[in-house]
Amino acid sequence: MIDWSIGSYERTAAALDGVSTAVVAHAGIRRSDVVLDVACGTGNAALKAAALGARVTGVDLASRLVLVAEQRARAAGLVARFLTGDAQDLPIDSASVDVALSVFGLIFAPDQARTAAELVRVLVPGGRALVTGWVRDGALADVGAAIARPTARAVPTTDAEEPPRADWGDPAAVRELFAVHPVTIETAEATVAFVAASPEAWERDQVEHHPVWIATREVVGDVRFAEVDAEILGILHAANEDPAAFRVTSRYTVTTITRS
């Protein structure tokens, strides 16, 4: 399991801030709403909901990111509570949340069935959860697969250790995940662009700062990681949408889960 406190996830969070803006707008949050940001990271979505006057709690397993979110709230003069906690065992009362949000957060939880059950548990009847997931095609999906393969070979796991993860970018898979729960599900699709001065600059930023990339390098070693680097740069150059710099557009889904 990745330790999201390592590196500087703040940089990735900044690149994804526009997604949080879109998700919070899509959620239609009202001033009276109790809002929960699950796997909140540095607090992008939580702070946007707090700015609307909602009563907001953010929960993340990475204690360092929780501290970053708290600091951001204070600096912005916003009222929000942040807790260190697991999406699989939320420190939140049952039937107490009007709107739950998770922007590329709970998709990494090892036991997604438990995570889904927790998400439904905390919602009030009629409450809704909005969760983003990557659509598994395109350049950055290929980059993600290139990063995951060597780690999987270096540290094999059994089904008992880590259940298979649901594909949150696949509406059918999400419906199957929530099939045992009293919910209705709607899915919308959107895109986000990643930009940098060059493919090399974007890749180097990930290597130096992103928790997944840092952890992968530690597991597989410098020699194997150099091979992965070369594969990734080939993917990025082939997919680059801006010959003068770097731009790659990725598709993602926003799934709205409403408790009956």
DASUL-V668601 format. One record per helix or strand. SS is the DSSP state (H for helix, E for strand). FROM is the first residue (numbers start at 1). LEN is the number of residues. If there is no record, write none. Layout:
ss = [SS | SS]
from = [FROM | FROM]
len = [LEN | LEN]
This chain:
ss = [H | H | E | H | E | H | E | E | E | E | H | H | E | H | H | E | H | H | E]
from = [9 | 17 | 34 | 44 | 55 | 63 | 81 | 86 | 89 | 97 | 106 | 112 | 123 | 139 | 171 | 183 | 199 | 211 | 246]
len = [7 | 11 | 5 | 8 | 6 | 14 | 4 | 1 | 1 | 6 | 3 | 11 | 12 | 16 | 7 | 14 | 11 | 29 | 14]
